[in-house]
């Protein structure tokens, strides 16, 4: 992540035991740990996303025992004080997440994909420092293992474990295209003019 007030670069890492650590000089030979906090004892950190305009860190954590899965908002300057806000996620396992900005709406969002094929889109309210659920999306038969937004954030791709790629209209919250293949798609991303490029270990298609 890049600091709000300067050009300093920091690395934020999350761990299976619930720890979050912030490192400086991480691109050098001698990185230094600046601080470390714990989300909850033994809770796996599934996703970390930084919103520079607001200095917010979004933490997606798994469930364990009586602890529910959460998407929580932390203030980077005050990590030691804990999460500012949090929202409960579905009980399904989070397999993928991505944060991006919808340029026409000037809105930062985070999309989350689950092992049951469902997706959610959460809007980030930087004033109240919280996440607001925007859409529950369904369409995949298998788990959502990767997400890729287009450059302006108006669309995004979801890649499942069942050889299919779905394209979603972020503004309208609906699926606008289904691409099915007879091979396992390992990667999917956008090329120019919303064209979709997919690849496997032995194939590349546009």
KACORCOR-V455146 format. One record per residue. N is the residue number from 1. SS is DSSP state (2 for helix, 1 for strand, 0 for the rest). D_FIRST is the distance of its C-alpha to the first C-alpha in Angstrom with 2 decimals. Layout:
n = (N:N)
ss = (SS:SS)
d_first = (D_FIRST:D_FIRST)
//
This chain:
n = (1:2:3:4:5:6:7:8:9:10:11:12:13:14:15:16:17:18:19:20:21:22:23:24:25:26:27:28:29:30:31:32:33:34:35:36:37:38:39:40:41:42:43:44:45:46:47:48:49:50:51:52:53:54:55:56:57:58:59:60:61:62:63:64:65:66:67:68:69:70:71:72:73:74:75:76:77:78:79:80:81:82:83:84:85:86:87:88:89:90:91:92:93:94:95:96:97:98:99:100:101:102:103:104:105:106:107:108:109:110:111:112:113:114:115:116:117:118:119:120:121:122:123:124:125:126:127:128:129:130:131:132:133:134:135:136:137:138:139:140:141:142:143:144:145:146:147:148:149:150:151:152:153:154:155:156:157:158:159:160:161:162:163:164:165:166:167:168:169:170:171:172:173:174:175:176:177:178:179:180:181:182:183:184:185:186:187:188:189:190:191:192:193:194:195:196:197:198:199:200:201:202:203:204:205:206)
ss = (0:1:0:0:0:0:0:0:1:1:1:1:1:1:0:0:0:0:1:1:1:1:1:1:0:0:0:0:0:0:0:1:1:1:1:1:1:1:0:0:0:0:0:0:1:1:1:1:1:1:1:0:0:0:0:1:1:1:1:1:1:0:0:1:0:0:1:0:0:1:1:1:1:1:1:2:2:2:2:2:2:0:0:0:1:1:1:1:0:0:0:0:0:1:1:1:1:1:1:1:1:1:2:2:2:0:1:1:1:1:1:1:1:1:0:0:0:0:1:1:1:1:1:1:1:0:0:0:0:1:1:1:1:1:1:1:1:0:0:0:0:0:0:1:1:1:1:1:1:0:0:0:0:0:1:1:1:1:1:1:0:0:0:1:1:1:1:1:1:0:0:0:0:1:1:1:1:1:1:1:0:0:0:0:0:0:1:1:1:1:0:2:2:2:0:1:1:1:1:0:0:0:0:1:1:0)
d_first = (0.00:3.80:6.60:9.32:12.15:11.35:9.82:8.40:5.69:5.11:6.06:7.18:10.58:13.46:17.12:20.56:21.84:19.54:17.32:13.61:12.32:9.54:9.97:10.05:11.88:11.00:12.15:15.36:18.34:17.84:14.49:14.90:14.25:13.43:14.41:15.50:16.87:18.99:19.07:22.74:24.98:24.99:22.92:20.80:17.18:17.39:14.08:10.55:8.97:6.57:8.70:7.64:11.43:12.44:9.55:10.45:9.58:12.18:13.90:16.73:19.31:22.67:26.10:28.27:31.72:31.91:28.14:27.17:24.13:21.63:18.71:17.47:15.35:13.88:13.04:10.08:12.56:15.30:14.33:17.68:19.55:18.77:18.10:19.09:20.57:21.16:23.22:25.30:24.82:27.81:29.21:28.52:25.92:22.51:22.21:19.35:16.83:14.71:13.05:14.15:15.82:19.64:20.27:23.97:23.32:20.06:18.96:15.78:16.94:16.27:19.00:20.18:22.88:25.43:27.98:30.87:29.81:28.64:25.49:24.06:22.07:20.54:19.84:17.27:19.18:16.91:20.08:21.32:17.94:19.32:19.62:22.89:24.50:25.46:27.03:28.50:29.10:31.53:32.82:31.89:34.46:32.05:28.62:25.61:23.63:21.24:20.02:19.26:19.04:20.76:19.14:20.43:19.78:23.52:24.06:22.52:23.99:24.59:25.89:28.30:30.17:33.39:33.08:32.05:29.32:29.33:28.03:27.29:27.63:24.78:26.76:29.96:28.72:31.05:31.38:32.59:32.99:33.69:33.60:35.47:35.95:38.36:35.75:32.59:29.65:26.73:24.35:24.49:22.67:23.66:25.54:27.03:28.80:27.54:29.22:27.99:27.76:28.23:28.75:30.26:31.23:34.26:33.79:31.78:32.70:31.83)
//
